[in-house]
């Protein structure tokens, strides 16, 4: 049984992926794997701007990539 919290709505996920094993067995494209690896190396979240904005607002810090170089 799943529980909803501030980050995850379990019922919605169960609706989207009725069997988690089936979802995982589909695998990922090479592009998806590279995108995950890039974000894993940088430590930045992966998602849409609106997805990333929510924790930025809650944590009061910038999580997305900034312009490189001195400020």
C-alpha positions in Angstrom: 0.0 0.0 0.0 1.3 3.4 -0.8 1.0 6.7 1.2 0.9 10.1 -0.3 3.4 12.7 1.0 4.6 16.1 -0.1 6.8 14.7 -2.9 4.9 11.6 -4.1 1.3 10.8 -4.8 1.3 7.0 -4.5 -2.2 6.4 -5.9 -1.3 8.3 -9.1 1.9 6.3 -9.5 0.1 3.0 -9.0 -2.4 4.1 -11.7 0.4 4.9 -14.1 2.4 1.8 -13.4 0.1 -1.0 -12.1 3.0 -3.4 -11.8 6.3 -1.8 -10.9 8.2 -4.8 -12.3 6.6 -4.3 -15.7 7.7 -0.6 -15.7 11.2 -1.5 -14.8 11.5 -4.3 -17.3 10.9 -1.9 -20.2 14.4 -0.5 -19.8 15.7 2.9 -20.8 16.9 4.4 -24.0 20.6 5.3 -24.3 19.6 9.0 -24.2 17.7 8.5 -20.9 20.7 6.7 -19.4 23.1 9.5 -20.3 20.7 12.2 -19.0 20.4 10.3 -15.7 24.2 9.9 -15.5 24.8 13.6 -16.2 22.5 14.7 -13.4 23.9 12.1 -11.1 27.4 13.5 -11.6 26.3 17.1 -11.0 23.9 16.4 -8.2 21.3 18.6 -9.8 17.6 17.4 -10.0 16.3 16.1 -13.3 12.8 17.4 -14.3 10.8 20.2 -15.8 11.2 23.8 -14.7 8.0 23.6 -12.7 9.1 20.3 -11.0 12.5 21.9 -10.0 10.8 25.1 -8.9 8.9 23.5 -6.1 11.9 22.3 -4.1 13.8 25.5 -4.9 10.9 27.5 -3.3 10.7 25.2 -0.3 14.5 25.1 0.3 15.0 28.7 -0.6 18.0 27.8 -2.8 18.8 27.5 -6.5 19.0 23.9 -7.8 19.2 24.4 -11.5 22.3 25.0 -13.5 23.6 28.6 -13.4 25.7 30.5 -15.8 29.3 29.4 -15.3 32.1 31.8 -14.2 32.3 34.5 -11.5 29.2 36.2 -10.3 
